[in-house]
């Protein structure tokens, strides 16, 4: 049986081909390398939980380190991946039940780790046994696209999963009152008078915020202020033309006149209502929908460059500058190889190394990351001097990662094979492996002493 991984993600559609454990009727999503980066890593409003499915009998009871199963809190800011070990077919009914229970708040998904296209993601998070769940809490204040996983080791029951996810829900609801008792509570008159942003206000008899409303608040973050007023008086309700609580009103941007919501107090109709008056989502945003204004615009297609499998040899400073040092937004991986054309074995080994580098480059491309991969001749004295600048080991083949924009580098440590290189890159990505700062000008040139030994080109 194929292996799965699951992650808490956003509003997605499930493919019917995921192990046959889920159908289009289930509230579970299919994740792939194509949508993982944008839906999980680059999103700042989702709670993501990864859960792998059944593995082979051999790995059934192995220790898992990640999950590509997905349950997304429709308006969360955390990303959750939890590790679970065991047979995913027995977990599937519990996972489905959790997805049903959290519909409109958390959405669940799955990724097939036996699919070669998905293996870069599964390998990046160390998926070894199934099922597994990891949690990636939201990193709002940190760099976009960077999240740090936490292990989930609770029971594999729907109730335990639901309880855990609910506790991870962020609360972006602003509290409003006629008589604020703390700085955390806004005066209702001030709230209504703030015409600079669209505002939504829920009048409720409850003393705590519902999970659904928490999700909507996070979904609308940076697009609309979402607030609630608990146990409002009849006088306040009358002021805003509300007969009784619970009731929802919206104050459009530039207006203090409330617009009453008349539909069912359920997530989908409320979300549609809020999206009519919310600001357009930035860069596609994390909201489940866009405002009417934005929904009428034509979608803009983002061109995607085709994969270039070529691994160029860097032969001089100009090429090094063009292919790496001038690309401040990219990451360069430089391989130090040896090839002796007069020996067939050396040529064959060199071709195998280049093929390995192409595979690494393609794996990065498949998850939407830009990785410039190139090689240098380790027998060239200029390359030896180059390696010495970074105090690299003389072991060949070797690797060096350079981030020109940050003036940072990291020497390769590990086995020179696909798994070893992927583990090294993953460690650098999630901070487990240390990178160093360099302050010198990176040069691919002979040292002054070597240059001095050259005979003068004169009579």
N, C-alpha and C positions, 0 to 999 in steps of 0.2 A: 504494500500500500504506500502511496506517495506521502511525503512529509509536508506539513503545513506550518505556517507561522501566523499568529494573529496580533493585531495592533489596534489600539483604540484610535479611531479616525473619524473623519467627517462624512458628510452626506455623499455616499458613493453607491454604485450599483454592483451587485454580486454576479459574477460569472457562474453559470451552471456547471462549469467543468471542474470546479475545485473539489476533487476527490469524491464527488457525489454526496458529500456530507451535508451540503446546503443547496437549496434551490432558490429560484428567483422570488419565491414567496417568503423566504426567510429575510430577516432584517440584518443580514451579514454581508459585508462588502468584500470584493476581491481586490487585493493590493498587488501592484506590480512595480518593477523598477522605474517604469515611466511616470507613475503618479506618486511614488513614495516621497520624493524630495519636496515636491510642491505641497502635497496634502499633509505631510507630517512635519518634516524638518523646517520648512519655510513658513509654516503656519504658526501664528502666535495665539491661536484661540482654540486649540484642541487638546483634549486629554487622550493620549494614544496608548493603547494596550496591545502588545504583541503576544500572540498565542499560537505556537506551532501545533500542527495536527499529528496524526499517527505516523510513526516511523516504522522502520523494519523491526523485526523481532530482536535483531542484534542490538539496536540502539534504543529499544523501547524503554529501558530502564536506565539509560545513561543520564548524566547530569546536563541539563539544558542551560544555555546562557542567554538566550534571546527568543523572541517570538515575533513572527510576522502576522499575527492575527490582529484584527483591528476593531476596537470599539471606540467610537468617537463621541464625545459629549458635544452635541450640536453647538454649544456655546461655551466651550471650555478653553482654558489656557494652559492646560497641562498635557503632557504627553506621557502615556503610560505603557510600559512594556513589562509584563510579568512573566516569570519563569514557572512553567508547570511541567512535571515529568509524568508520563503515563500514556495511555492509549487515547488518542484524540477522538476516536469514534465514540468512546464513552463520555467524553467531555462535551461533544457536540450538542447533545440535547440540553445540557446545562447552559452552554454558551448561547444557544438559541433563546432559551427562556430568559436569560439575562438581557439579551438584545431586545426582546419583546417588552420586558419590564421597563427598560430605559429608553424606549422609542421616543424620539423627540428630545431626549436629553443626552443619551449616549448611543452611538451607532457602532456596530461591530463589523469586522472584516477579516479576510484571510488571504494569505499569500502561499502559493505552491512552491516549496523549496526544491522540488525535483525538476522544476522547469529551469532549464539552463539560463534563461533570460533573467530569472529572479535570484540566481545563486549569488551574484555580487552583494545584494542586500542581505541575504541570509548569512553569507560568510562574514560580512562586515559586523554583524551583531552576534557572531559566534554560535549560530544555531547548530547544535550537535545532537540534541535529543528532543523528543516530542511527547507530549506538548510542553511548551514553555511560555511564560509570560513575563515581560519586562515593562516597567512603567517609566515614561519620559515626562516628568513634570515640566510645565511651561517655563520658559526662560525669558520672561518678558523684559527684564532689565538688561539682559545680556545680548550677545551678538545674535542676529537672526540666523537661523539654520543650525544653531548649536544648542543641544539639549543633552542632559546627563541622565542616563537611565538608572532606575531603581528596581530592585528585584521584588516581585510579588511572590510570596510563598504561602498564601492562604489556601483555604480549602477550595477544591474544584467543584463548587456547587454554585448554582445560580445566585442564591442569597448572598454567599460570601463575596462573589464577584461584584454584585450590585452594591452591597454595603461598602466595599472598598472603593469603587469608582465614585460613588456619591460623596464620600469623604474627600475625594480629590477635587471636587467641583470648586472653582474659584467663585467669589461672590462680587460681582461688579454692580450690584444694585445700590442705588443711592437712597438713603432713608430720608423721608420728608415728614415734617410735623408742623402743627400750628404753634406749638410751644417747644422748640428744640431744647433738649436737656443736655446736649453735649455738642462739641464741635463736629462730630461725625454726622450729625443730623442737620438737614437744611430746612430753613423756614420755607413754608409752602408759598408764601407771597414772593420771596426771592427766587424760588424755583420757577414760578410761572413768569416772572418778569425777565428772566434770562432768555432774550429772543435771539441770541447769537447761535444757538444750537436747537435742533429739534428735540423735544422731550416727550417721554412716555411716562404716564403715572398710573399705577395700579392702586386702587382703593381696596383694601382687604381687611377681613376680620381676624385673620391669622396673625399670630405673634412671631412667626418665623417665615422666612422666604421659601417658596416652593422650589424644588429642583428644576422644574420646567422653566420657571421665571429666571432662575440663575443662569440657565443655559441661554435663554433669549438675551439676557443682559450682556453676556460675554460675546454672543453672536453679533450684537450691535455695538460693541465697544469701538470707540473712535468714530462712530457714525451717528449715534444718538444717545442722549442721556436716558437711562432706564431707571425709574425710581418707583418706590411704593410708599403708601401711607397706611399705617396699621391702625385699626379700630377708629376710623374717622367719625366725627360727630355728624349728626343729621344736618346741622347748619353748613358744614363744609360740603357735604354731598349735594345739598340743594344749590350751593353757590356754583357748582360745576355741572349743574343739570344732570346729576346722577341720582337715580331712584334708590338704589341700595348697593351694598358691597356684596360680592366682589364686582368691580367694574373697572374698565380700562379706558383711558382717554389719552389723546396725543395733542401736544401743542406744536404745530409746525414751526419751522424756523422763521423768525420775523413776526410771529403772532403770539398773542396771549389768549386767543380764543380756543377753547378745547373742542376736539373732534372725538365724539364718542364711538367706541367700538361696539358693534351690535351683533357680532357673530358668536360662535361657540368659543368658550374660553379654553381652547386647545391649542397646542403648539403651532400647527401648520397654519390655521387661519389667523392666529395672532401674528405669526412671523410675516405672513403676506401683508397684513395691515401695517405693521411697523416699517416694512420695506418701502411702502408707498411714500413715507415721509422722512426716512433716514437719508443721511448723506450718502453719495455713491461710495462703494467700497474702494479703498485705495489699492491699486495694483491687483485688482480682482478680489482683494480682501478676504476675510475669513467668514463673512456672513453667508447665510444659506441662500440669500437672494440679493438682488440689487434694487435700488429705488426705481420708480416708474421711469424717471428721466433716463437713468442709465440703461434700463432694460430695453429702451427703444433704440439705443445706439447699435450700430453694427459691430460685431466682434472683430477685434484686430488680431490677425493671425501673426504669430511670432515665428519668424523663420528659424529653422533648426538646421545648423550646419551638419552636413553628412560626416560620418566618421572617416577620419583619415588614418589609415593603418601604418603610414610611413614612419619609420624611426630614423631620423636623420643623424648623420655623424657631424659633430661640431669640430671644425678644423681650424678656426681662427677666432679672434676677438670679435670681429664684425658679426659673424654668424651667431656667436654666443649672445651678443647684445640683442640681436634681432629676434632670435628664437626664445630667449629666456629673460634676460635682464631688463628689457624694455617692456615686458608684459607684467606690469605691476599688480594686476588683478589675478594673475594665474599662478599656478604652482608648477615648478619644473622638477622633473626627476632625471638626473644625469647618471647614466650607467658607465662604468669604467670596465672596458672589455679588452681582450687580447685576441687578435686574429693574425695568423701567419699564413698567407696565401699559398706558400710552397708546401704546406702540409694539409692534406685533405681532412684529417681528423680535426684540425684546428678550424678549418672553414666550416665543417659540419657543426661543431660545437658553437661557433659564432652564430650560425643561422638559427640554432635552437634557442640561443639567448635572445636574439632579436624577436623570435616568435613569442617567447615568454613576455618580453616587454610589450609586444602588441596586445597580448591577452590582458595584461595589466591596464594598459591604456584603454582598451575596449570596456573593461569592467567599470572603469571610472566614467567613461562616456555614457554607459547604460544607466547610471544613477544620476546623470545630469551634472557631473562635476568636470571642470576643465583641468586636465592634467597634460602638461607638455612633457613628452618623453623623448629623450635623445641619448646619444652615446659618444664617448671619447675613447681614443686609442691609448690604453694605459702604458704602452711602450714609448709613447711620444714624451720627450723630456719636458715639453711645455705642460702636458697634462699632469706629469708627476709634480711639477711646481704648483700647478693649480690645486692638486689634491693636498699638497703640503700647506697651502693657505688655510685650508679648513681642518688641518691636522687629522686627515683621514688615515685609516689603516691601509696598509699596502696589500691587503687581501684582494685578490681578483678572482671572479668578478665582484664589483662593489657598486654601491649606489649612494647618491647624495640628493637630498631634497632641498630645494631652494625656494623661498618665497620672497621675490625681489621687492614687492611692495612693503613688506615688513622688515626687510633686511634680516631674515631669519633662515637658519639652515638646520638640517638634521642628518647625521651620518646613519647609514643603514646598519641595523643590527638584526641578525636572524639568518634563517636558511634562505639561500638564493633560489627560491622556487615560488610558484604562484601563491601558495598559502602563506609562506613566510613574508613575502612582499606585501600581501594584502593585510596581514596582521600588523605589520610595521606601519602602513598607511593609516589603518584604522586607529592604531594607538596614537598617532600624531593628531588625527582628527578629533578624538574624544579626550585628548589631554593626558592619556596614560603614558605616552612616550614624550620625552622632553625635547624641545627645540631650542636652539641657541641663537643669539643675536651676533651679527658680524658688523664691524664698523669700517672695514677696509674696502677698497675698490677691487671688485672681483676681476682678475686678469687671467687671460690665457696667453701667456707670453713667457719667453725664456727669462730666467733670472739674469740680473746684471752681470754676475760672474760668468755665466755661460756665454752671454753675448760678447763679453770682453775677449773670450778665447778665439773668436772667429777672426780669420785673417782679413786684413783690409783689402777692399776691392779697388786696388790701385797699382800702378806700375812702380 
